[in-house]
Amino acid sequence: MEYRYLGKSGLQLSVLSFGSWVSFSKQINDKVADELMGIAYDQGVNFFDNAEVYALGESEKMMGRVLKKKKWDRTSYTVSSKVFFGCRGKANKPNQMGLSRKHIMEACEEALQRLQVDYLDLFFCHRPDKLSPIAETVWAMNHLIQQGKILYWGTSEWSGVEIMEAHRVAEQYKLIGPTMEQPQYNLFERNKVENEFAQIYKNQGLGTTIWSPLGSGLLSGKYNDGIPKNSRFALEGFGWLKDKWVLDDKVKKVKKLSELAAKLGVSTAALSIAWCIKNPNVTTAILGATKKQQLIENLKSLDVLPLLDASVMEKIESIMKTKPVFPEF
């Protein structure tokens, strides 16, 4: 396993990590979660990602039960939660979602209870809150750090402007600013990581914990011949994923990518993940899996990384044609 520093912090995360979105409590039970987290940990994964909204808190409860059973040395792994959407779904009342000081403080306490840990290593603002002052959010996160309930805080799906405003507020009041951002990044979604955040890496040392390196599975090639019955695109309530990703032109590109992967002797999934972590601004790529073999295959992306020389990267680019257009100065 390779480890990378989370931005300019001293925290090292495994370049491949394991997340629970969609799968925990929706597709898998405690037994499978225990097996998959065990495989990941044994392969050197030290970051496990979660959020209050995943399965409305049940995902964190499941991960918490696994962590308690495993009895791993708490200093050997990192665990995260995210605050914004709340954990009560349609039952959310005022102040049970968003980034007010009240919800941030209470959401942190609830996440600690569900995950059965004394502190969160990483705590993310899951979305920007247009109705709460960024200064209030920064103060609340700083307070949680001072209390020892979180160690690092960051953002997820924030714009570059919003991230820089959080840093401005932190600098103004001498508070601790965001260390990391969790953006979507894969061969179809590239602009934020490669373009919008370019100056923030240089100026603030931003770390990234990217999600959906396989584009919700599309870049694994498993949808090349249609939608498998038990895949997440087939799950009730996740039709929006299917509508976004399963488009003819994208599938055609993935089929060509699969041909390249076959020539290299690797899986399409491992090639797609390796492409993501080839980017030095990616601290870690969060993997999701519902089966043992699926996770083992995705972890093989570390072995694919050395194969991605300039020639192969150029071939991938010629197939995908998704490189962001950079602004002219």
SULKAGI-V569672 format. One record per residue. N is the residue number from 1. RES is the residue in three letters. PSI is psi in degrees with one decimal (NA if undefined). BURIAL is I if it has 24 or more other ideal C-beta (glycine too) atoms within 12 Angstrom, else O. Layout:
# SULKAGI-V569672
N;RES;PSI;BURIAL / N;RES;PSI;BURIAL
This chain:
# SULKAGI-V569672
1;MET;141.2;I / 2;GLU;144.5;I / 3;TYR;139.4;O / 4;ARG;146.5;I / 5;TYR;139.6;I / 6;LEU;93.2;I / 7;GLY;-134.0;I / 8;LYS;4.5;O / 9;SER;173.7;I / 10;GLY;4.7;O / 11;LEU;130.2;I / 12;GLN;127.9;I / 13;LEU;147.0;I / 14;SER;139.8;I / 15;VAL;-19.7;I / 16;LEU;132.1;I / 17;SER;178.4;I / 18;PHE;128.4;I / 19;GLY;165.9;I / 20;SER;-0.8;I / 21;TRP;136.7;I / 22;VAL;-50.6;I / 23;SER;-51.8;I / 24;PHE;126.6;I / 25;SER;-7.5;I / 26;LYS;-42.9;I / 27;GLN;-23.8;I / 28;ILE;157.9;I / 29;ASN;-176.1;O / 30;ASP;-40.1;O / 31;LYS;-45.3;O / 32;VAL;-40.9;I / 33;ALA;-42.1;I / 34;ASP;-45.4;I / 35;GLU;-46.8;I / 36;LEU;-43.0;I / 37;MET;-35.5;I / 38;GLY;-43.8;I / 39;ILE;-46.3;I / 40;ALA;-47.8;I / 41;TYR;-42.7;I / 42;ASP;-24.9;O / 43;GLN;5.9;I / 44;GLY;0.7;O / 45;VAL;129.4;I / 46;ASN;10.7;I / 47;PHE;124.2;I / 48;PHE;121.4;I / 49;ASP;141.8;I / 50;ASN;-179.2;I / 51;ALA;153.3;I / 52;GLU;-34.1;I / 53;VAL;-17.7;I / 54;TYR;117.3;I / 55;ALA;31.0;I / 56;LEU;49.1;I / 57;GLY;-20.2;I / 58;GLU;-29.5;I / 59;SER;-44.0;I / 60;GLU;-37.3;I / 61;LYS;-41.8;I / 62;MET;-45.6;I / 63;MET;-37.8;I / 64;GLY;-41.3;I / 65;ARG;-39.0;O / 66;VAL;-46.5;I / 67;LEU;-40.1;I / 68;LYS;-40.9;O / 69;LYS;-38.8;O / 70;LYS;-35.3;I / 71;LYS;36.3;O / 72;TRP;152.4;O / 73;ASP;119.4;O / 74;ARG;-26.1;O / 75;THR;-5.2;O / 76;SER;-6.8;O / 77;TYR;163.6;I / 78;THR;145.8;I / 79;VAL;146.8;I / 80;SER;162.9;I / 81;SER;170.8;I / 82;LYS;146.1;I / 83;VAL;135.6;I / 84;PHE;-59.7;I / 85;PHE;-15.4;I / 86;GLY;174.3;I / 87;CYS;12.3;I / 88;ARG;4.9;O / 89;GLY;-131.3;O / 90;LYS;-14.8;O / 91;ALA;-2.0;O / 92;ASN;131.6;O / 93;LYS;170.2;O / 94;PRO;139.5;O / 95;ASN;-0.1;O / 96;GLN;11.5;I / 97;MET;172.3;I / 98;GLY;-168.9;I / 99;LEU;36.1;I / 100;SER;161.4;I / 101;ARG;-41.4;I / 102;LYS;-51.4;O / 103;HIS;-38.0;I / 104;ILE;-47.0;I / 105;MET;-43.9;I / 106;GLU;-37.1;I / 107;ALA;-37.5;I / 108;CYS;-46.2;I / 109;GLU;-43.1;I / 110;GLU;-39.3;I / 111;ALA;-40.4;I / 112;LEU;-41.0;I / 113;GLN;-43.9;O / 114;ARG;-40.3;I / 115;LEU;-10.7;I / 116;GLN;46.0;I / 117;VAL;162.3;I / 118;ASP;-21.0;O / 119;TYR;157.2;I / 120;LEU;132.0;I / 121;ASP;-42.5;I / 122;LEU;137.2;I / 123;PHE;119.2;I / 124;PHE;144.5;I / 125;CYS;106.5;I / 126;HIS;-27.5;I / 127;ARG;159.9;I / 128;PRO;145.0;I / 129;ASP;108.5;I / 130;LYS;-13.7;O / 131;LEU;-12.4;O / 132;SER;135.4;I / 133;PRO;136.4;O / 134;ILE;-33.2;I / 135;ALA;-38.6;I / 136;GLU;-40.2;I / 137;THR;-45.0;I / 138;VAL;-44.0;I / 139;TRP;-43.4;I / 140;ALA;-44.0;I / 141;MET;-40.4;I / 142;ASN;-39.1;I / 143;HIS;-41.7;I / 144;LEU;-36.8;I / 145;ILE;-43.1;I / 146;GLN;-32.0;O / 147;GLN;-11.9;O / 148;GLY;13.6;O / 149;LYS;-24.1;I / 150;ILE;154.9;I / 151;LEU;-37.8;I / 152;TYR;146.2;I / 153;TRP;155.5;I / 154;GLY;-165.2;I / 155;THR;166.3;I / 156;SER;124.0;I / 157;GLU;35.4;I / 158;TRP;155.6;I / 159;SER;162.6;O / 160;GLY;-37.9;I / 161;VAL;-43.1;O / 162;GLU;-39.4;I / 163;ILE;-43.1;I / 164;MET;-32.6;I / 165;GLU;-38.1;I / 166;ALA;-39.2;I / 167;HIS;-36.8;I / 168;ARG;-45.2;O / 169;VAL;-44.7;I / 170;ALA;-41.7;I / 171;GLU;-39.8;O / 172;GLN;-42.3;O / 173;TYR;8.1;O / 174;LYS;49.2;O / 175;LEU;172.8;I / 176;ILE;120.8;I / 177;GLY;178.6;I / 178;PRO;136.9;I / 179;THR;-31.4;I / 180;MET;161.4;I / 181;GLU;143.1;I / 182;GLN;90.2;I / 183;PRO;161.1;I / 184;GLN;137.1;I / 185;TYR;123.9;I / 186;ASN;-174.8;I / 187;LEU;-10.3;I / 188;PHE;-25.1;I / 189;GLU;101.7;I / 190;ARG;-18.8;I / 191;ASN;-48.1;O / 192;LYS;-52.9;I / 193;VAL;-39.8;I / 194;GLU;-21.6;I / 195;ASN;-63.5;O / 196;GLU;-36.0;I / 197;PHE;3.8;I / 198;ALA;-47.4;O / 199;GLN;-26.6;O / 200;ILE;-34.5;I / 201;TYR;-44.5;I / 202;LYS;-44.9;O / 203;ASN;-33.3;O / 204;GLN;-10.0;I / 205;GLY;46.0;I / 206;LEU;131.8;I / 207;GLY;156.4;I / 208;THR;135.0;I / 209;THR;83.3;I / 210;ILE;145.6;I / 211;TRP;159.1;I / 212;SER;50.9;I / 213;PRO;-17.9;I / 214;LEU;14.2;I / 215;GLY;52.0;I / 216;SER;29.6;I / 217;GLY;-16.3;I / 218;LEU;-38.9;I / 219;LEU;5.6;I / 220;SER;-16.2;I / 221;GLY;-1.3;I / 222;LYS;-12.0;I / 223;TYR;9.8;I / 224;ASN;-29.3;I / 225;ASP;26.1;O / 226;GLY;-177.2;O / 227;ILE;112.3;I / 228;PRO;147.2;O / 229;LYS;-40.7;O / 230;ASN;12.6;O / 231;SER;165.7;I / 232;ARG;-26.6;I / 233;PHE;-22.2;I / 234;ALA;-6.3;O / 235;LEU;142.2;I / 236;GLU;132.3;O / 237;GLY;-5.1;O / 238;PHE;25.1;O / 239;GLY;-28.2;O / 240;TRP;-31.0;O / 241;LEU;-44.1;I / 242;LYS;-44.2;I / 243;ASP;-34.1;O / 244;LYS;-41.2;O / 245;TRP;-37.4;I / 246;VAL;80.0;I / 247;LEU;143.8;O / 248;ASP;-44.7;O / 249;ASP;-34.2;O / 250;LYS;-41.8;I / 251;VAL;-38.2;I / 252;LYS;-40.5;O / 253;LYS;-41.5;I / 254;VAL;-35.9;I / 255;LYS;-40.8;I / 256;LYS;-36.7;I / 257;LEU;-37.0;I / 258;SER;-35.6;I / 259;GLU;-40.8;O / 260;LEU;-43.1;I / 261;ALA;-40.9;I / 262;ALA;-39.6;O / 263;LYS;-32.4;O / 264;LEU;-10.4;I / 265;GLY;28.8;O / 266;VAL;169.3;I / 267;SER;156.9;I / 268;THR;-39.2;I / 269;ALA;-48.4;I / 270;ALA;-37.8;I / 271;LEU;-43.7;I / 272;SER;-40.5;I / 273;ILE;-42.3;I / 274;ALA;-38.6;I / 275;TRP;-40.4;I / 276;CYS;-48.7;I / 277;ILE;-4.5;I / 278;LYS;-28.6;I / 279;ASN;118.4;I / 280;PRO;-16.1;O / 281;ASN;-2.8;I / 282;VAL;115.0;I / 283;THR;-48.8;I / 284;THR;146.8;I / 285;ALA;123.3;I / 286;ILE;120.8;I / 287;LEU;145.8;I / 288;GLY;143.4;I / 289;ALA;151.1;I / 290;THR;-10.2;I / 291;LYS;149.3;O / 292;LYS;-49.0;O / 293;GLN;-35.0;O / 294;GLN;-45.9;I / 295;LEU;-44.1;I / 296;ILE;-41.4;I / 297;GLU;-42.2;I / 298;ASN;-33.5;I / 299;LEU;-19.8;I / 300;LYS;-8.4;I / 301;SER;-24.2;I / 302;LEU;-34.4;I / 303;ASP;-23.5;I / 304;VAL;-27.9;I / 305;LEU;-45.1;I / 306;PRO;-18.7;O / 307;LEU;-14.8;I / 308;LEU;69.9;I / 309;ASP;-178.6;O / 310;ALA;-37.5;O / 311;SER;-46.4;O / 312;VAL;-40.1;I / 313;MET;-37.3;O / 314;GLU;-37.7;O / 315;LYS;-40.8;O / 316;ILE;-43.0;I / 317;GLU;-39.9;I / 318;SER;-27.7;O / 319;ILE;-47.7;I / 320;MET;-41.5;I / 321;LYS;48.2;O / 322;THR;9.6;I / 323;LYS;130.5;O / 324;PRO;150.5;O / 325;VAL;116.2;O / 326;PHE;145.7;O / 327;PRO;146.6;O / 328;GLU;135.6;O / 329;PHE;NA;O
